[in-house]
Amino acid sequence: MSGGFDVYNTSRSTKVVPTVAENLVPNGDLRKRVTTYVDGSAPFTQPLQGDGGATITAQDGGFSGTYLNINSSTGNTVFFRTLTMPTTAPVTFSIVAKKATAGNVDIRFNMGGLYTTQTLNNTDWSLITITNPETVAEGVENTLSLFSPTSSAFNIDVAYIGMNLGEGGAILPPCPQPATILARLGFDVPSLADGASYLKNNWTVAGAELGDFVSVAPEADVQGLMYVPYVSAANTVSMRIINHTGGTVDLPNMSWNIKVEKLT
């Protein structure tokens, strides 16, 4: 990044080091590729609270493998929202952005009444930080916004949106998700005649995603029954149990050990 702009409240007399190395903007590092990045109601799981009528498109690249193209034909305000403050502290808003098309564009960035207008170009990413050293109360949800100061159309790329406690405006790199998720769940398989099957639906396994690999190990003899586990939705594992033994099988109530593995 060649450009960098640090804006702070004039009442700042000393620098406050970050107290929590955590990005309070949900999915602000854009590591998780999703269908929509707009989440209008709490609890927030995505960075955008309102797109101001802009077209938001995920693109390949940036720091985490994804960045957002924000194309506004009206120049309306685009809003970001943070998680609630875990404690009372100063805060710093950071955003990495550039113009998506040739030339330059002026964009105003605003946080809680503190704002700066910066010129973005299309040749390199710029890091803009806004620091409010006056403490923000625990439990508060902060609003971050960007818009055209002349209400003109704009087309920009955003690779990172963040807010951390304290000062500094450091970019917090994406944290790798665990490669393996383990769970232990129990249920009673009903009696199955030969040729019958049973679908165990909607086991909750936090972190499981479509495309993950799933393996299951029963804690008792399954007496020849076949079972096929799979991720059926986000945070959800299902399993089809099939009887091709030639006779009826009635398993006892037992626990099943589940392992979800990610490709990367």
C-alpha positions as CSV (number, residue, x, y, z in Angstrom):
1,M,0.0,0.0,0.0
2,S,1.4,3.4,-1.0
3,G,-1.2,5.6,0.6
4,G,-2.0,6.1,4.3
5,F,-4.1,8.6,6.2
6,D,-4.4,8.7,10.0
7,V,-7.2,10.9,11.5
8,Y,-7.7,11.4,15.2
9,N,-9.6,13.6,17.7
10,T,-7.7,16.8,18.5
11,S,-8.2,16.1,22.2
12,R,-5.7,13.2,22.0
13,S,-2.7,13.9,24.2
14,T,-1.2,10.5,24.6
15,K,-1.3,7.4,22.4
16,V,-3.3,4.5,23.8
17,V,-2.0,1.1,22.8
18,P,-4.6,-1.5,21.6
19,T,-6.1,-3.4,24.5
20,V,-7.8,-6.2,22.5
21,A,-6.4,-7.6,19.2
22,E,-9.8,-8.2,17.8
23,N,-11.6,-6.8,14.8
24,L,-15.1,-5.7,16.0
25,V,-16.4,-5.6,12.4
26,P,-17.9,-9.0,11.7
27,N,-16.2,-10.7,8.7
28,G,-14.4,-7.4,8.3
29,D,-11.3,-9.2,6.9
30,L,-13.7,-10.7,4.2
31,R,-12.1,-14.1,4.7
32,K,-15.5,-15.8,4.6
33,R,-17.0,-15.7,1.1
34,V,-20.8,-15.3,1.4
35,T,-23.8,-14.6,-0.8
36,T,-24.5,-11.2,0.7
37,Y,-22.3,-8.9,2.9
38,V,-25.3,-6.8,4.0
39,D,-26.8,-7.7,7.4
40,G,-29.3,-5.1,8.6
41,S,-30.1,-6.3,12.1
42,A,-28.3,-7.5,15.2
43,P,-26.6,-9.7,16.0
44,F,-24.5,-8.7,13.0
45,T,-22.6,-11.4,11.1
46,Q,-21.5,-9.4,8.1
47,P,-19.7,-6.0,7.8
48,L,-22.4,-4.0,5.9
49,Q,-25.5,-2.7,7.7
50,G,-26.7,-0.7,4.7
51,D,-25.4,-0.5,1.1
52,G,-27.1,2.9,0.3
53,G,-28.4,1.4,-2.9
54,A,-24.9,0.5,-4.1
55,T,-24.1,-2.7,-5.9
56,I,-21.8,-4.9,-3.7
57,T,-19.8,-7.5,-5.6
58,A,-17.2,-9.9,-4.1
59,Q,-14.0,-10.1,-6.1
60,D,-10.9,-12.3,-6.0
61,G,-7.8,-10.7,-4.4
62,G,-7.0,-8.4,-1.5
63,F,-5.5,-9.6,1.7
64,S,-7.7,-12.6,2.4
65,G,-8.5,-13.7,-1.1
66,T,-11.7,-11.5,-1.3
67,Y,-12.4,-7.8,-1.6
68,L,-15.6,-6.0,-2.2
69,N,-16.4,-3.7,-5.1
70,I,-18.8,-1.0,-4.0
71,N,-20.4,0.7,-7.0
72,S,-22.8,3.5,-6.1
73,S,-24.6,5.3,-8.9
74,T,-26.2,7.8,-6.4
75,G,-23.3,8.6,-4.0
76,N,-25.5,7.6,-1.1
77,T,-23.9,6.6,2.2
78,V,-22.7,3.0,2.7
79,F,-22.9,1.9,6.4
80,F,-20.8,-0.6,8.3
81,R,-21.7,-1.8,11.8
82,T,-19.6,-3.2,14.6
83,L,-20.2,-5.8,17.3
84,T,-21.0,-4.3,20.7
85,M,-18.0,-2.9,22.6
86,P,-16.7,-5.7,25.0
87,T,-15.4,-3.0,27.4
88,T,-15.2,0.8,27.7
89,A,-12.2,2.0,25.6
90,P,-11.0,4.3,22.9
91,V,-11.4,2.9,19.3
92,T,-9.8,3.0,15.9
93,F,-11.6,2.5,12.6
94,S,-9.4,1.2,9.7
95,I,-10.3,0.6,6.1
96,V,-8.2,-0.4,3.1
97,A,-9.7,1.0,-0.2
98,K,-8.9,2.1,-3.7
99,K,-10.7,3.5,-6.7
100,A,-12.0,0.6,-8.9
101,T,-11.7,2.5,-12.2
102,A,-9.1,4.8,-13.7
103,G,-8.4,8.1,-12.1
104,N,-9.1,9.5,-8.6
105,V,-12.2,9.9,-6.4
106,D,-12.8,11.8,-3.2
107,I,-14.5,9.7,-0.5
108,R,-15.5,10.9,3.0
109,F,-15.0,8.4,5.8
110,N,-17.0,9.0,9.1
111,M,-17.0,7.5,12.5
112,G,-19.0,8.9,15.4
113,G,-18.8,12.5,14.1
114,L,-15.1,12.3,13.3
115,Y,-14.6,12.3,9.5
116,T,-12.0,12.8,6.8
117,T,-12.2,13.2,3.1
118,Q,-9.4,11.3,1.2
119,T,-8.6,11.0,-2.5
120,L,-8.3,7.4,-3.6
121,N,-6.5,6.3,-6.8
122,N,-6.8,3.1,-8.8
123,T,-3.1,2.1,-8.7
124,D,-2.7,1.1,-5.1
125,W,-4.5,0.4,-1.9
126,S,-4.7,3.1,0.8
127,L,-5.1,2.6,4.5
128,I,-7.3,5.1,6.2
129,T,-7.6,5.2,10.0
130,I,-9.8,7.3,12.3
131,T,-9.1,7.3,16.0
132,N,-11.4,8.4,18.8
133,P,-9.4,8.5,22.0
134,E,-12.4,9.4,24.1
135,T,-13.7,6.2,25.6
136,V,-16.7,4.5,24.0
137,A,-19.0,2.8,26.5
138,E,-19.2,-1.0,26.9
139,G,-22.2,-2.4,24.9
140,V,-22.3,0.3,22.3
141,E,-22.5,-0.6,18.6
142,N,-20.4,1.8,16.5
143,T,-21.4,2.9,13.0
144,L,-18.8,3.5,10.3
145,S,-19.7,5.1,7.0
146,L,-18.4,6.2,3.6
147,F,-19.9,8.4,0.9
148,S,-19.2,11.0,-1.7
149,P,-18.9,14.5,-0.2
150,T,-20.4,15.9,-3.4
151,S,-23.2,13.2,-3.6
152,S,-21.6,12.0,-6.8
153,A,-21.4,8.4,-8.1
154,F,-18.4,6.4,-7.0
155,N,-16.9,3.0,-7.7
156,I,-14.4,1.8,-5.1
157,D,-12.8,-1.5,-3.9
158,V,-12.6,-2.3,-0.2
159,A,-10.2,-5.0,1.0
160,Y,-10.5,-4.6,4.8
161,I,-12.9,-3.0,7.3
162,G,-12.0,-3.0,10.9
163,M,-12.4,-1.5,14.3
164,N,-10.2,-2.3,17.3
165,L,-9.9,-1.1,20.8
166,G,-7.2,1.5,21.5
167,E,-5.2,3.3,18.9
168,G,-2.9,2.3,16.1
169,G,-5.1,1.3,13.2
170,A,-3.3,-1.9,12.6
171,I,-4.7,-4.4,10.1
172,L,-5.6,-7.6,11.9
173,P,-4.8,-10.4,9.5
174,P,-7.5,-13.1,9.0
175,C,-7.3,-15.8,11.6
176,P,-7.3,-19.3,10.2
177,Q,-10.3,-21.4,11.0
178,P,-9.6,-24.7,12.7
179,A,-8.9,-27.4,10.1
180,T,-10.7,-30.0,12.1
181,I,-13.9,-29.7,14.2
182,L,-14.8,-32.4,16.6
183,A,-18.2,-33.2,18.2
184,R,-19.9,-36.0,20.1
185,L,-23.7,-36.4,19.8
186,G,-26.1,-39.1,20.8
187,F,-29.4,-40.3,19.5
188,D,-31.5,-43.5,19.2
189,V,-31.8,-45.0,15.7
190,P,-35.2,-46.5,15.3
191,S,-35.6,-50.2,14.4
192,L,-34.9,-50.6,10.7
193,A,-36.2,-53.4,8.5
194,D,-34.0,-54.8,5.7
195,G,-33.9,-52.2,2.9
196,A,-35.2,-49.4,5.1
197,S,-33.2,-46.2,5.9
198,Y,-33.4,-43.4,8.4
199,L,-32.3,-39.8,8.1
200,K,-30.8,-38.1,11.2
201,N,-31.3,-34.5,10.4
202,N,-29.9,-31.2,11.8
203,W,-27.1,-32.1,14.2
204,T,-25.6,-28.7,15.2
205,V,-21.9,-28.6,14.7
206,A,-20.6,-25.1,15.0
207,G,-18.2,-24.1,12.1
208,A,-19.3,-26.8,9.7
209,E,-19.7,-25.5,6.1
210,L,-21.0,-27.0,2.9
211,G,-18.1,-28.7,1.1
212,D,-16.4,-29.8,4.4
213,F,-15.5,-33.5,4.8
214,V,-17.4,-35.4,7.5
215,S,-16.5,-38.7,9.2
216,V,-18.4,-40.4,12.0
217,A,-17.4,-43.2,14.4
218,P,-20.2,-44.9,16.5
219,E,-19.4,-45.9,20.0
220,A,-21.2,-49.2,19.7
221,D,-21.5,-52.0,17.1
222,V,-23.8,-50.9,14.3
223,Q,-24.5,-54.5,13.3
224,G,-23.8,-54.1,9.6
225,L,-25.8,-50.9,9.0
226,M,-24.3,-48.4,6.6
227,Y,-24.2,-44.7,7.4
228,V,-23.4,-41.6,5.3
229,P,-22.7,-38.3,7.1
230,Y,-22.5,-34.9,5.3
231,V,-22.8,-31.2,5.9
232,S,-26.4,-30.3,5.0
233,A,-26.2,-26.6,5.8
234,A,-24.0,-24.1,7.7
235,N,-23.2,-25.4,11.2
236,T,-25.3,-28.5,10.5
237,V,-24.4,-32.2,9.9
238,S,-26.9,-34.8,8.8
239,M,-26.5,-38.6,8.4
240,R,-28.4,-41.3,6.4
241,I,-28.4,-44.7,8.0
242,I,-29.3,-47.7,5.7
243,N,-30.0,-51.3,6.4
244,H,-28.9,-53.8,3.8
245,T,-28.1,-56.7,6.2
246,G,-31.0,-59.0,5.2
247,G,-32.8,-58.6,8.5
248,T,-34.2,-56.1,11.0
249,V,-31.7,-54.2,13.1
250,D,-32.6,-52.2,16.3
251,L,-29.5,-50.3,17.6
252,P,-29.3,-49.1,21.2
253,N,-29.2,-45.5,22.1
254,M,-25.6,-44.5,21.5
255,S,-23.2,-41.6,21.0
256,W,-21.5,-40.8,17.7
257,N,-18.1,-39.1,17.3
258,I,-18.1,-36.6,14.5
259,K,-15.1,-35.1,12.7
260,V,-15.5,-32.3,10.2
261,E,-12.4,-31.5,8.2
262,K,-11.8,-28.5,5.9
263,L,-9.9,-28.5,2.7
264,T,-7.8,-25.5,3.7
